[in-house]
Amino acid sequence: MQEKDSKDVTMEDEETIASQEEIEVEGNSEESSKEEESNNSEISDENLSEENLKLKDENEKLKNELDAAKDRLLRLSAEYENYRNRTAKEKEGIYTDACSDVINEMLPTLDNLERAASTEGSAEDIKKGVEMVVKQFKNSLSKLGIEEIPSEGKFDPNLHNAVMHIEDEGYGENEVVEVLQKGYKRGDKVLRHSMVKVAN
């Protein structure tokens, strides 16, 4: 019986040893899984830190680009405003210069008209004086590049304004018969259309 008991004990011991080994293996596997988890968590923490650093760098880079773009926009806005102010002043200066040029050309004519009005003389003398003023005025217009629109020949709606129509077989159709008011142009630009009488 003792043999049996010693066999039983041995079997029991073996079972105990086996169960202890299983517990150790389980403990070891738990420890190794904990170590793996710890290692994985360290790796994932490192990955997160690296990712955070990359995102921070990218964020900083984008912020710098945005600041640079805002700065460029402000500079362009200021340059555009300066350009507008400068061109407005230039336009005003050009207009003032043009007016001055025209007035300077017309002032001598005004002087002559005033002299003619203040002098006493015959009707013939006054007529001569007025003719001289008209000639001087036309010369002033010519210096400014202003010329009279020719009114002979065919009616041209780009140059003429027909205010009267007559039936006369002595003239061709749409022919200018009479100029009621002269027209003027500067280059290709019509300043005033000629007012004319046209034959039908």
Backbone as a printed PyTorch tensor [residue, N CA C, xyz], in Angstrom:
tensor([[[   0.7870,   -1.1760,    0.0000],
         [   0.0000,    0.0000,    0.0000],
         [   0.8430,    1.2590,    0.0000]],

        [[   1.9330,    1.0830,    0.6900],
         [   2.8290,    2.2330,    0.6970],
         [   3.3700,    2.4980,   -0.6860]],

        [[   3.6060,    1.3830,   -1.3840],
         [   4.0460,    1.5700,   -2.7590],
         [   3.0000,    2.2950,   -3.5540]],

        [[   1.7750,    1.8570,   -3.3430],
         [   0.6770,    2.4930,   -4.0280],
         [   0.6080,    3.9450,   -3.6370]],

        [[   0.7590,    4.1820,   -2.3170],
         [   0.7030,    5.5660,   -1.8590],
         [   1.8600,    6.3620,   -2.4480]],

        [[   3.0300,    5.7620,   -2.5020],
         [   4.1660,    6.5130,   -3.0420],
         [   3.9760,    6.7560,   -4.5250]],

        [[   3.3120,    5.7780,   -5.2180],
         [   3.0130,    6.0050,   -6.6240],
         [   1.9880,    7.1000,   -6.7570]],

        [[   1.0040,    7.0290,   -5.8290],
         [  -0.0200,    8.0750,   -5.8590],
         [   0.6110,    9.4260,   -5.5870]],

        [[   1.4920,    9.4240,   -4.5910],
         [   2.1400,   10.6850,   -4.2410],
         [   2.9640,   11.1600,   -5.4310]],

        [[   3.6270,   10.2350,   -6.0240],
         [   4.4530,   10.6090,   -7.1560],
         [   3.5750,   11.1350,   -8.2820]],

        [[   2.4820,   10.4820,   -8.4830],
         [   1.5640,   10.9490,   -9.5240],
         [   0.9740,   12.2910,   -9.1370]],

        [[   0.6640,   12.3620,   -7.8530],
         [   0.1420,   13.6480,   -7.3910],
         [   1.2190,   14.7240,   -7.5200]],

        [[   2.4540,   14.3420,   -7.1510],
         [   3.5460,   15.3080,   -7.2760],
         [   3.7420,   15.7220,   -8.7390]],

        [[   3.6760,   14.7220,   -9.5960],
         [   3.8440,   15.0260,  -11.0150],
         [   2.7380,   15.9560,  -11.4950]],

        [[   1.5100,   15.6680,  -11.0340],
         [   0.3920,   16.5350,  -11.4320],
         [   0.5990,   17.9400,  -10.8890]],

        [[   1.0800,   18.0020,   -9.6250],
         [   1.3220,   19.3080,   -9.0190],
         [   2.4200,   20.0360,   -9.7840]],

        [[   3.4710,   19.2950,  -10.0950],
         [   4.5830,   19.9050,  -10.8280],
         [   4.0920,   20.3780,  -12.1960]],

        [[   3.2970,   19.5100,  -12.8330],
         [   2.7680,   19.8640,  -14.1570],
         [   1.8910,   21.1040,  -14.0620]],

        [[   1.0450,   21.1280,  -13.0080],
         [   0.1630,   22.2990,  -12.8710],
         [   0.9890,   23.5350,  -12.5410]],

        [[   2.0620,   23.3440,  -11.7380],
         [   2.9250,   24.4900,  -11.4340],
         [   3.6260,   24.9870,  -12.7060]],

        [[   4.0540,   24.0230,  -13.5360],
         [   4.6900,   24.4040,  -14.7980],
         [   3.7010,   25.1620,  -15.6880]],

        [[   2.4470,   24.6460,  -15.6890],
         [   1.4200,   25.3320,  -16.4860],
         [   1.2120,   26.7530,  -15.9680]],

        [[   1.1800,   26.8590,  -14.6290],
         [   0.9950,   28.1840,  -14.0280],
         [   2.1770,   29.0770,  -14.3900]],

        [[   3.4080,   28.4820,  -14.3230],
         [   4.5850,   29.2660,  -14.6700],
         [   4.5340,   29.6960,  -16.1330]],

        [[   4.1280,   28.7410,  -17.0100],
         [   4.0340,   29.0480,  -18.4410],
         [   2.9900,   30.1380,  -18.6460]],

        [[   1.8220,   29.9540,  -17.9450],
         [   0.7810,   30.9800,  -18.0630],
         [   1.2930,   32.3170,  -17.5290]],

        [[   1.9950,   32.2340,  -16.3820],
         [   2.5580,   33.4590,  -15.7950],
         [   3.5610,   34.0930,  -16.7440]],

        [[   4.4130,   33.2090,  -17.3220],
         [   5.4020,   33.7180,  -18.2800],
         [   4.7180,   34.3380,  -19.4990]],

        [[   3.6530,   33.6440,  -19.9740],
         [   2.9660,   34.1790,  -21.1550],
         [   2.2640,   35.4870,  -20.8000]],

        [[   1.7150,   35.5550,  -19.5710],
         [   1.0940,   36.8120,  -19.1470],
         [   2.1510,   37.9080,  -19.0540]],

        [[   3.3150,   37.5380,  -18.4680],
         [   4.3880,   38.5220,  -18.3540],
         [   4.8650,   38.9600,  -19.7350]],

        [[   5.0170,   37.9700,  -20.6400],
         [   5.5020,   38.3200,  -21.9790],
         [   4.4630,   39.1600,  -22.7190]],

        [[   3.1570,   38.8440,  -22.5070],
         [   2.1320,   39.6660,  -23.1730],
         [   2.1220,   41.0620,  -22.5630]],

        [[   2.3550,   41.1500,  -21.2380],
         [   2.4380,   42.4700,  -20.6040],
         [   3.6390,   43.2330,  -21.1410]],

        [[   4.7760,   42.5080,  -21.2930],
         [   5.9650,   43.1480,  -21.8440],
         [   5.7070,   43.6150,  -23.2760]],

        [[   5.0250,   42.7410,  -24.0470],
         [   4.7040,   43.1100,  -25.4290],
         [   3.8000,   44.3370,  -25.4520]],

        [[   2.7840,   44.3070,  -24.5620],
         [   1.8790,   45.4600,  -24.4940],
         [   2.6590,   46.7140,  -24.1170]],

        [[   3.5610,   46.5450,  -23.1520],
         [   4.3640,   47.6800,  -22.7160],
         [   5.2370,   48.1730,  -23.8690]],

        [[   5.8670,   47.2130,  -24.5720],
         [   6.6960,   47.5750,  -25.7270],
         [   5.8510,   48.2400,  -26.8170]],

        [[   4.6660,   47.6290,  -27.0660],
         [   3.7650,   48.1940,  -28.0860],
         [   3.3250,   49.5970,  -27.6960]],

        [[   3.0190,   49.7600,  -26.3990],
         [   2.5730,   51.0810,  -25.9490],
         [   3.7200,   52.0770,  -26.0600]],

        [[   4.9590,   51.6280,  -25.7580],
         [   6.1090,   52.5170,  -25.9100],
         [   6.2980,   52.8920,  -27.3780]],

        [[   6.1590,   51.8780,  -28.2630],
         [   6.3110,   52.1290,  -29.7020],
         [   5.2180,   53.0770,  -30.1830]],

        [[   3.9630,   52.7970,  -29.7610],
         [   2.8650,   53.6590,  -30.2100],
         [   3.0120,   55.0600,  -29.6220]],

        [[   3.5310,   55.1640,  -28.3750],
         [   3.7880,   56.4850,  -27.7990],
         [   4.8570,   57.2210,  -28.6070]],

        [[   5.9000,   56.4820,  -28.9970],
         [   6.9510,   57.0880,  -29.8170],
         [   6.3900,   57.5310,  -31.1660]],

        [[   5.5570,   56.6450,  -31.7760],
         [   4.9350,   56.9890,  -33.0660],
         [   4.0620,   58.2330,  -32.9330]],

        [[   3.2970,   58.2850,  -31.8330],
         [   2.4340,   59.4470,  -31.6060],
         [   3.2610,   60.7080,  -31.4270]],

        [[   4.3640,   60.5860,  -30.6750],
         [   5.2260,   61.7510,  -30.4710],
         [   5.8170,   62.2250,  -31.7970]],

        [[   6.2930,   61.2780,  -32.6070],
         [   6.8420,   61.6370,  -33.9180],
         [   5.7660,   62.2740,  -34.7950]],

        [[   4.5650,   61.6770,  -34.7760],
         [   3.4410,   62.2050,  -35.5650],
         [   3.0850,   63.6170,  -35.1000]],

        [[   3.0620,   63.7960,  -33.7670],
         [   2.7770,   65.1270,  -33.2110],
         [   3.8110,   66.1470,  -33.6750]],

        [[   5.0850,   65.7620,  -33.6230],
         [   6.1450,   66.6690,  -34.0580],
         [   5.9940,   67.0270,  -35.5330]],

        [[   5.6770,   66.0070,  -36.3590],
         [   5.4800,   66.2660,  -37.7870],
         [   4.3180,   67.2260,  -37.9960]],

        [[   3.2070,   66.9760,  -37.2880],
         [   2.0270,   67.8390,  -37.4250],
         [   2.3210,   69.2540,  -36.9430]],

        [[   3.0690,   69.3620,  -35.8380],
         [   3.4290,   70.6930,  -35.3400],
         [   4.2930,   71.4340,  -36.3640]],

        [[   5.2740,   70.7120,  -36.9400],
         [   6.1350,   71.3310,  -37.9550],
         [   5.3220,   71.7800,  -39.1660]],

        [[   4.4320,   70.8960,  -39.6120],
         [   3.5920,   71.2310,  -40.7710],
         [   2.6780,   72.4110,  -40.4540]],

        [[   2.1160,   72.4050,  -39.2450],
         [   1.2420,   73.5020,  -38.8110],
         [   2.0170,   74.8220,  -38.7910]],

        [[   3.2330,   74.7850,  -38.2680],
         [   4.0740,   75.9840,  -38.2080],
         [   4.4100,   76.4790,  -39.6130]],

        [[   4.7130,   75.5240,  -40.5010],
         [   5.0390,   75.8750,  -41.8850],
         [   3.8370,   76.5380,  -42.5580]],

        [[   2.6440,   75.9540,  -42.3880],
         [   1.4230,   76.5210,  -42.9800],
         [   1.1130,   77.8970,  -42.3990]],

        [[   1.3470,   78.0440,  -41.1040],
         [   1.1040,   79.3420,  -40.4580],
         [   2.0390,   80.4020,  -41.0380]],

        [[   3.3000,   80.0420,  -41.2450],
         [   4.2630,   80.9750,  -41.8390],
         [   3.8610,   81.3560,  -43.2660]],

        [[   3.4050,   80.3470,  -44.0360],
         [   2.9610,   80.6230,  -45.4060],
         [   1.7550,   81.5570,  -45.3990]],

        [[   0.8190,   81.3290,  -44.4710],
         [  -0.3670,   82.1850,  -44.3610],
         [   0.0280,   83.6140,  -44.0020]],

        [[   0.9480,   83.7470,  -43.0510],
         [   1.4140,   85.0850,  -42.6640],
         [   2.0730,   85.7960,  -43.8470]],

        [[   2.8700,   85.0460,  -44.6140],
         [   3.5360,   85.6320,  -45.7860],
         [   2.5010,   86.0610,  -46.8290]],

        [[   1.4690,   85.2250,  -47.0340],
         [   0.4130,   85.5650,  -48.0020],
         [  -0.3580,   86.8020,  -47.5490]],

        [[  -0.6520,   86.8770,  -46.2470],
         [  -1.3510,   88.0660,  -45.7210],
         [  -0.5040,   89.3150,  -45.9320]],

        [[   0.7850,   89.1920,  -45.6870],
         [   1.6930,   90.3240,  -45.8570],
         [   1.7240,   90.7770,  -47.3190]],

        [[   1.8090,   89.7890,  -48.2500],
         [   1.7980,   90.1320,  -49.6790],
         [   0.4980,   90.8240,  -50.0610]],

        [[  -0.6270,   90.3270,  -49.5310],
         [  -1.9320,   90.9250,  -49.8350],
         [  -1.9970,   92.3680,  -49.3460]],

        [[  -1.5210,   92.6030,  -48.1380],
         [  -1.5140,   93.9720,  -47.6080],
         [  -0.6450,   94.8950,  -48.4620]],

        [[   0.5140,   94.3890,  -48.8710],
         [   1.4060,   95.2050,  -49.7060],
         [   0.7650,   95.5190,  -51.0550]],

        [[   0.1400,   94.4880,  -51.6650],
         [  -0.5170,   94.7040,  -52.9570],
         [  -1.6680,   95.6920,  -52.8360]],

        [[  -2.4330,   95.5820,  -51.7610],
         [  -3.5430,   96.5200,  -51.5450],
         [  -3.0200,   97.9420,  -51.4170]],

        [[  -1.9460,   98.1050,  -50.6680],
         [  -1.3620,   99.4400,  -50.4930],
         [  -0.8190,   99.9690,  -51.8250]],

        [[  -0.1470,   99.0990,  -52.5900],
         [   0.3820,   99.5140,  -53.8930],
         [  -0.7480,   99.9230,  -54.8310]],

        [[  -1.8410,   99.1470,  -54.8310],
         [  -2.9760,   99.4580,  -55.7020],
         [  -3.6020,  100.7960,  -55.3150]],

        [[  -3.7550,  101.0270,  -54.0290],
         [  -4.3300,  102.2980,  -53.5580],
         [  -3.4320,  103.4690,  -53.9620]],

        [[  -2.1190,  103.2910,  -53.8180],
         [  -1.1750,  104.3340,  -54.2480],
         [  -1.2780,  104.5840,  -55.7530]],

        [[  -1.4050,  103.4890,  -56.5150],
         [  -1.5440,  103.6060,  -57.9740],
         [  -2.8010,  104.3930,  -58.3300]],

        [[  -3.9240,  104.0740,  -57.6770],
         [  -5.1790,  104.7920,  -57.9500],
         [  -5.0430,  106.2760,  -57.6310]],

        [[  -4.4600,  106.5800,  -56.4910],
         [  -4.2730,  107.9890,  -56.1130],
         [  -3.3710,  108.7210,  -57.1110]],

        [[  -2.2850,  108.0350,  -57.5070],
         [  -1.3380,  108.6480,  -58.4370],
         [  -1.9990,  108.9040,  -59.7980]],

        [[  -2.7540,  107.9170,  -60.3190],
         [  -3.3970,  108.1100,  -61.6230],
         [  -4.4880,  109.1720,  -61.5500]],

        [[  -5.2000,  109.2560,  -60.4270],
         [  -6.2220,  110.3050,  -60.2800],
         [  -5.5630,  111.6840,  -60.3320]],

        [[  -4.4130,  111.8270,  -59.6520],
         [  -3.6950,  113.1110,  -59.6810],
         [  -3.1750,  113.4130,  -61.0870]],

        [[  -2.6700,  112.3680,  -61.7740],
         [  -2.1620,  112.5650,  -63.1340],
         [  -3.2830,  113.0050,  -64.0720]],

        [[  -4.4600,  112.3590,  -63.9510],
         [  -5.6020,  112.7440,  -64.7930],
         [  -5.9960,  114.1910,  -64.5320]],

        [[  -6.0390,  114.5440,  -63.2660],
         [  -6.3900,  115.9160,  -62.9040],
         [  -5.3680,  116.8930,  -63.4800]],

        [[  -4.0990,  116.5240,  -63.4040],
         [  -3.0380,  117.3710,  -63.9570],
         [  -3.1540,  117.5120,  -65.4690]],

        [[  -3.4510,  116.4000,  -66.1470],
         [  -3.6040,  116.4360,  -67.6060],
         [  -4.7760,  117.3350,  -67.9910]],

        [[  -5.8880,  117.1840,  -67.2690],
         [  -7.0700,  118.0090,  -67.5480],
         [  -6.7500,  119.4910,  -67.3370]],

        [[  -6.0860,  119.7940,  -66.2360],
         [  -5.7230,  121.1880,  -65.9420],
         [  -4.8000,  121.7470,  -67.0190]],

        [[  -3.8080,  120.9390,  -67.4340],
         [  -2.8840,  121.3860,  -68.4850],
         [  -3.6160,  121.6220,  -69.8030]],

        [[  -4.5380,  120.7080,  -70.1490],
         [  -5.2870,  120.8490,  -71.4020],
         [  -6.1400,  122.1110,  -71.3770]],

        [[  -6.8130,  122.3400,  -70.2530],
         [  -7.6260,  123.5650,  -70.1220],
         [  -6.7510,  124.8060,  -70.2410]],

        [[  -5.5990,  124.7680,  -69.6020],
         [  -4.6790,  125.9160,  -69.6660],
         [  -4.2350,  126.1730,  -71.0980]],

        [[  -3.9150,  125.0930,  -71.8230],
         [  -3.4830,  125.2470,  -73.2170],
         [  -4.5800,  125.8910,  -74.0620]],

        [[  -5.8150,  125.4190,  -73.8960],
         [  -6.9380,  125.9630,  -74.6690],
         [  -7.1530,  127.4330,  -74.3280]],

        [[  -7.1750,  127.7360,  -73.0470],
         [  -7.4190,  129.1230,  -72.6190],
         [  -6.3040,  130.0420,  -73.1110]],

        [[  -5.0570,  129.5780,  -73.0180],
         [  -3.9350,  130.3950,  -73.5050],
         [  -4.0470,  130.6810,  -75.0030]],

        [[  -4.5840,  129.7370,  -75.7580],
         [  -4.7790,  129.9590,  -77.1940],
         [  -5.9150,  130.9400,  -77.4560]],

        [[  -6.9340,  130.9490,  -76.5860],
         [  -8.1170,  131.7880,  -76.8020],
         [  -7.9690,  133.2100,  -76.2430]],

        [[  -7.1100,  133.3960,  -75.2800],
         [  -6.9780,  134.7210,  -74.6510],
         [  -6.6060,  135.8440,  -75.6290]],

        [[  -5.6820,  135.6200,  -76.5580],
         [  -5.3930,  136.7030,  -77.5180],
         [  -6.6300,  137.1020,  -78.3370]],

        [[  -7.4640,  136.1210,  -78.6660],
         [  -8.6910,  136.4240,  -79.4050],
         [  -9.6090,  137.2960,  -78.5610]],

        [[  -9.7360,  136.9570,  -77.2890],
         [ -10.5510,  137.7660,  -76.3790],
         [  -9.9960,  139.1870,  -76.2780]],

        [[  -8.6700,  139.2860,  -76.1820],
         [  -8.0440,  140.6190,  -76.1240],
         [  -8.4320,  141.4540,  -77.3440]],

        [[  -8.3660,  140.8450,  -78.5160],
         [  -8.7030,  141.5750,  -79.7470],
         [ -10.1790,  141.9440,  -79.8020]],

        [[ -11.0420,  141.0600,  -79.3190],
         [ -12.4760,  141.3830,  -79.2800],
         [ -12.7310,  142.5630,  -78.3470]],

        [[ -12.0640,  142.5810,  -77.2140],
         [ -12.2240,  143.7000,  -76.2710],
         [ -11.7140,  145.0090,  -76.8840]],

        [[ -10.5940,  144.9520,  -77.5890],
         [ -10.0610,  146.1520,  -78.2510],
         [ -11.0350,  146.6530,  -79.3140]],

        [[ -11.5830,  145.7040,  -80.0830],
         [ -12.5240,  146.0870,  -81.1460],
         [ -13.7790,  146.7210,  -80.5590]],

        [[ -14.2360,  146.1990,  -79.4370],
         [ -15.4490,  146.7330,  -78.8050],
         [ -15.2110,  148.1200,  -78.2250]],

        [[ -13.9870,  148.4180,  -77.8170],
         [ -13.7170,  149.7080,  -77.1680],
         [ -13.3690,  150.8210,  -78.1580]],

        [[ -13.0460,  150.4680,  -79.3850],
         [ -12.6650,  151.5040,  -80.3580],
         [ -13.8840,  152.0620,  -81.0800]],

        [[ -13.7330,  153.2990,  -81.5070],
         [ -14.7900,  153.9220,  -82.3070],
         [ -14.3060,  153.9580,  -83.7460]],

        [[ -15.1880,  153.6880,  -84.6400],
         [ -14.8060,  153.7380,  -86.0450],
         [ -16.0040,  153.4420,  -86.9270]],

        [[ -15.7220,  153.4040,  -88.2240],
         [ -16.8010,  153.1340,  -89.1740],
         [ -17.1670,  151.6610,  -89.1460]],

        [[ -18.2840,  151.3600,  -89.7400],
         [ -18.7440,  149.9660,  -89.8120],
         [ -17.7390,  149.1150,  -90.5680]],

        [[ -17.1090,  149.6940,  -91.5640],
         [ -16.1150,  148.9660,  -92.3570],
         [ -14.9050,  148.6050,  -91.4960]],

        [[ -14.4640,  149.5060,  -90.6560],
         [ -13.3260,  149.2400,  -89.7580],
         [ -13.6740,  148.1360,  -88.7580]],

        [[ -14.8910,  148.2110,  -88.2350],
         [ -15.3340,  147.1890,  -87.2630],
         [ -15.4070,  145.8310,  -87.9470]],

        [[ -15.9250,  145.8090,  -89.1750],
         [ -16.0170,  144.5490,  -89.9240],
         [ -14.6230,  143.9610,  -90.1360]],

        [[ -13.6740,  144.7780,  -90.5310],
         [ -12.2950,  144.3050,  -90.7270],
         [ -11.7290,  143.7360,  -89.4250]],

        [[ -11.9730,  144.4300,  -88.3240],
         [ -11.4890,  143.9660,  -87.0200],
         [ -12.0890,  142.6200,  -86.6390]],

        [[ -13.3950,  142.4680,  -86.8910],
         [ -14.0540,  141.1830,  -86.5800],
         [ -13.4890,  140.0820,  -87.4650]],

        [[ -13.2670,  140.3480,  -88.7330],
         [ -12.6930,  139.3440,  -89.6440],
         [ -11.3020,  138.9150,  -89.1730]],

        [[ -10.5330,  139.8710,  -88.6980],
         [  -9.1990,  139.5460,  -88.1760],
         [  -9.3000,  138.6590,  -86.9240]],

        [[ -10.2820,  138.9530,  -86.0730],
         [ -10.4720,  138.1420,  -84.8550],
         [ -10.8980,  136.7270,  -85.2330]],

        [[ -11.8050,  136.6020,  -86.2100],
         [ -12.2450,  135.2740,  -86.6740],
         [ -11.0470,  134.4900,  -87.1980]],

        [[ -10.2160,  135.1330,  -87.9970],
         [  -9.0190,  134.4760,  -88.5470],
         [  -8.0940,  134.0230,  -87.4190]],

        [[  -7.8980,  134.8860,  -86.4320],
         [  -7.0390,  134.5450,  -85.2940],
         [  -7.6290,  133.3750,  -84.5080]],

        [[  -8.9370,  133.3810,  -84.3370],
         [  -9.6020,  132.3090,  -83.5980],
         [  -9.4470,  130.9760,  -84.3290]],

        [[  -9.6080,  130.9930,  -85.6600],
         [  -9.4320,  129.7620,  -86.4500],
         [  -7.9940,  129.2570,  -86.3530]],

        [[  -7.0480,  130.1730,  -86.3290],
         [  -5.6390,  129.7740,  -86.1660],
         [  -5.4230,  129.1040,  -84.8020]],

        [[  -6.0720,  129.6520,  -83.7780],
         [  -5.9640,  129.0620,  -82.4350],
         [  -6.5390,  127.6500,  -82.4260]],

        [[  -7.7000,  127.4650,  -83.0760],
         [  -8.3040,  126.1280,  -83.1630],
         [  -7.3810,  125.1730,  -83.9100]],

        [[  -6.7870,  125.6590,  -84.9740],
         [  -5.8800,  124.8320,  -85.7680],
         [  -4.6740,  124.3770,  -84.9380]],

        [[  -4.1440,  125.2700,  -84.1140],
         [  -3.0110,  124.9110,  -83.2430],
         [  -3.3940,  123.8240,  -82.2430]],

        [[  -4.6720,  123.7950,  -81.8680],
         [  -5.1580,  122.7660,  -80.9350],
         [  -5.5490,  121.4710,  -81.6570]],

        [[  -5.3820,  121.4480,  -82.9870],
         [  -5.7040,  120.2420,  -83.7580],
         [  -7.1760,  120.1460,  -84.1190]],

        [[  -7.9100,  121.2410,  -83.9900],
         [  -9.3450,  121.2380,  -84.2860],
         [  -9.5430,  121.7830,  -85.6980]],

        [[ -10.3020,  121.0360,  -86.5010],
         [ -10.5450,  121.4670,  -87.8760],
         [ -12.0320,  121.4230,  -88.2010]],

        [[ -12.4040,  122.2140,  -89.1890],
         [ -13.7940,  122.2940,  -89.6260],
         [ -14.1460,  121.0380,  -90.4200]],

        [[ -15.3710,  120.5250,  -90.2270],
         [ -15.8310,  119.3560,  -90.9840],
         [ -16.2780,  119.8370,  -92.3620]],

        [[ -15.7170,  119.2450,  -93.4340],
         [ -16.1620,  119.6440,  -94.7730],
         [ -17.6220,  119.2330,  -94.9840]],

        [[ -18.3980,  120.1070,  -95.5510],
         [ -19.8350,  119.8450,  -95.6480],
         [ -20.3370,  119.7120,  -97.0770]],

        [[ -19.4700,  119.8180,  -98.0700],
         [ -19.9170,  119.6780,  -99.4500],
         [ -20.1060,  118.2050,  -99.7800]],

        [[ -20.9730,  117.9380, -100.7370],
         [ -21.1430,  116.5790, -101.2320],
         [ -22.2320,  115.8130, -100.5150]],

        [[ -22.0190,  114.5030, -100.3910],
         [ -23.0200,  113.5980,  -99.8260],
         [ -23.1730,  113.7980,  -98.3250]],

        [[ -24.3980,  113.5430,  -97.8710],
         [ -24.7060,  113.5870,  -96.4370],
         [ -24.0480,  112.3860,  -95.7580]],

        [[ -23.3390,  112.6270,  -94.6650],
         [ -22.6980,  111.5630,  -93.8720],
         [ -23.2070,  111.6740,  -92.4380]],

        [[ -24.0070,  110.6950,  -91.9870],
         [ -24.5730,  110.7850,  -90.6340],
         [ -23.5160,  110.7830,  -89.5280]],

        [[ -22.2990,  110.3470,  -89.8470],
         [ -21.2190,  110.3820,  -88.8520],
         [ -20.6840,  111.7930,  -88.6380]],

        [[ -20.8900,  112.6580,  -89.6440],
         [ -20.3570,  114.0200,  -89.5770],
         [ -21.4390,  115.0960,  -89.5700]],

        [[ -22.5820,  114.7600,  -90.1400],
         [ -23.6360,  115.7630,  -90.3260],
         [ -24.8840,  115.4250,  -89.5210]],

        [[ -25.6220,  116.4810,  -89.1970],
         [ -26.9240,  116.3360,  -88.5430],
         [ -27.9430,  117.0370,  -89.4490]],

        [[ -28.7960,  116.2340,  -90.1200],
         [ -29.7760,  116.8030,  -91.0620],
         [ -30.9350,  117.3930,  -90.2730]],

        [[ -31.1120,  118.7030,  -90.3710],
         [ -32.2110,  119.3620,  -89.6500],
         [ -33.3290,  119.7870,  -90.5990]],

        [[ -33.0440,  119.7910,  -91.9100],
         [ -34.0630,  120.1360,  -92.9060],
         [ -33.8720,  119.2860,  -94.1530]],

        [[ -34.9990,  118.9570,  -94.7980],
         [ -34.9690,  118.2290,  -96.0720],
         [ -35.7250,  119.0600,  -97.1020]],

        [[ -35.1990,  119.1110,  -98.3260],
         [ -35.9110,  119.8210,  -99.3980],
         [ -36.0170,  118.9160, -100.6210]],

        [[ -37.0450,  119.1620, -101.4190],
         [ -37.2060,  118.4580, -102.6860],
         [ -36.6690,  119.3840, -103.7760]],

        [[ -35.5450,  119.0340, -104.3570],
         [ -34.9640,  119.8520, -105.4250],
         [ -34.2250,  118.9260, -106.3790]],

        [[ -34.6940,  118.9080, -107.6300],
         [ -34.0930,  118.0110, -108.6140],
         [ -32.7450,  118.5260, -109.1060]],

        [[ -32.4110,  119.7220, -108.7410],
         [ -31.1150,  120.2820, -109.1240],
         [ -29.9610,  119.6530, -108.3380]],

        [[ -30.2850,  118.9520, -107.2670],
         [ -29.2720,  118.2890, -106.4190],
         [ -29.4860,  116.7790, -106.4740]],

        [[ -28.4330,  116.0340, -106.2540],
         [ -28.5420,  114.5840, -106.1650],
         [ -29.1930,  114.1760, -104.8410]],

        [[ -29.5630,  112.8830, -104.7490],
         [ -30.2150,  112.4040, -103.5230],
         [ -29.2240,  112.3980, -102.3640]],

        [[ -29.6960,  112.8330, -101.1980],
         [ -28.8910,  112.9120,  -99.9630],
         [ -27.6600,  113.8020, -100.1250]],

        [[ -27.7990,  114.8250, -100.9070],
         [ -26.6980,  115.7800, -101.0700],
         [ -26.9220,  116.9660, -100.1320]],

        [[ -25.8330,  117.4230,  -99.5240],
         [ -25.9070,  118.5780,  -98.6250],
         [ -26.1290,  119.8290,  -99.4780]],

        [[ -27.2200,  120.5420,  -99.1610],
         [ -27.5830,  121.7420,  -99.9140],
         [ -27.0320,  122.9910,  -99.2420]],

        [[ -27.1460,  123.0310,  -97.9130],
         [ -26.7410,  124.2310,  -97.1780],
         [ -26.2590,  123.8460,  -95.7830]],

        [[ -25.2390,  124.5520,  -95.3010],
         [ -24.7320,  124.3450,  -93.9380],
         [ -25.3380,  125.4230,  -93.0530]],

        [[ -26.0980,  124.9860,  -92.0420],
         [ -26.7260,  125.9380,  -91.1260],
         [ -25.8110,  126.2530,  -89.9420]],

        [[ -25.0100,  125.2640,  -89.5510],
         [ -24.0290,  125.4770,  -88.4730],
         [ -22.8400,  124.5700,  -88.7510]],

        [[ -21.6440,  125.1390,  -88.7450],
         [ -20.4410,  124.3590,  -89.0490],
         [ -20.1530,  123.3500,  -87.9360]],

        [[ -19.5860,  122.2280,  -88.3520],
         [ -19.1650,  121.2020,  -87.3980],
         [ -17.6520,  121.1760,  -87.2910]],

        [[ -17.1680,  120.6050,  -86.1790],
         [ -15.7170,  120.5660,  -85.9550],
         [ -15.3160,  119.1940,  -85.4190]],

        [[ -14.0750,  118.8270,  -85.7470],
         [ -13.5430,  117.5500,  -85.2510],
         [ -12.0830,  117.7300,  -84.8750]],

        [[ -11.6380,  116.8190,  -84.0360],
         [ -10.2170,  116.7850,  -83.6490],
         [  -9.7290,  115.3790,  -83.9390]],

        [[  -8.9240,  115.2390,  -84.9540],
         [  -8.5360,  113.9070,  -85.4030],
         [  -9.7750,  113.2080,  -85.9580]],

        [[ -10.0470,  112.0040,  -85.4470],
         [ -11.2350,  111.2620,  -85.8820],
         [ -12.4430,  111.5360,  -85.0000]],

        [[ -12.2500,  112.2480,  -83.9180],
         [ -13.3530,  112.4960,  -82.9800],
         [ -14.1360,  113.7490,  -83.3780]],

        [[ -15.4500,  113.5640,  -83.5540],
         [ -16.3160,  114.6900,  -83.8980],
         [ -16.6470,  115.4430,  -82.6170]],

        [[ -16.3170,  116.7280,  -82.6050],
         [ -16.6300,  117.5720,  -81.4480],
         [ -18.0500,  118.1340,  -81.5620]],

        [[ -18.4250,  118.4900,  -82.7860],
         [ -19.7770,  118.9760,  -83.0340],
         [ -20.1380,  118.6400,  -84.4780]],

        [[ -21.3010,  117.9910,  -84.6690],
         [ -21.7720,  117.6590,  -86.0130],
         [ -22.2010,  118.9340,  -86.7390]],

        [[ -22.0290,  118.9270,  -88.0550],
         [ -22.5170,  120.0480,  -88.8690],
         [ -24.0320,  119.9410,  -88.9940]],

        [[ -24.7250,  121.0440,  -88.7700],
         [ -26.1770,  121.0690,  -88.9780],
         [ -26.4140,  121.4820,  -90.4250]],

        [[ -27.0760,  120.5910,  -91.1840],
         [ -27.1890,  120.8200,  -92.6340],
         [ -28.6160,  120.6440,  -93.1400]],

        [[ -28.8430,  121.2190,  -94.3410],
         [ -30.0850,  121.0290,  -95.0830],
         [ -29.7600,  120.0300,  -96.1900]],

        [[ -30.5880,  118.9910,  -96.3320],
         [ -30.2880,  117.8960,  -97.2590],
         [ -31.3880,  117.7870,  -98.3130]],

        [[ -30.9790,  117.4990,  -99.5610],
         [ -31.9420,  117.2910, -100.6520],
         [ -32.3670,  115.8310, -100.6760]],

        [[ -33.6760,  115.6090, -100.9530],
         [ -34.1960,  114.2330, -101.0610],
         [ -34.1810,  113.7690, -102.4930]]])
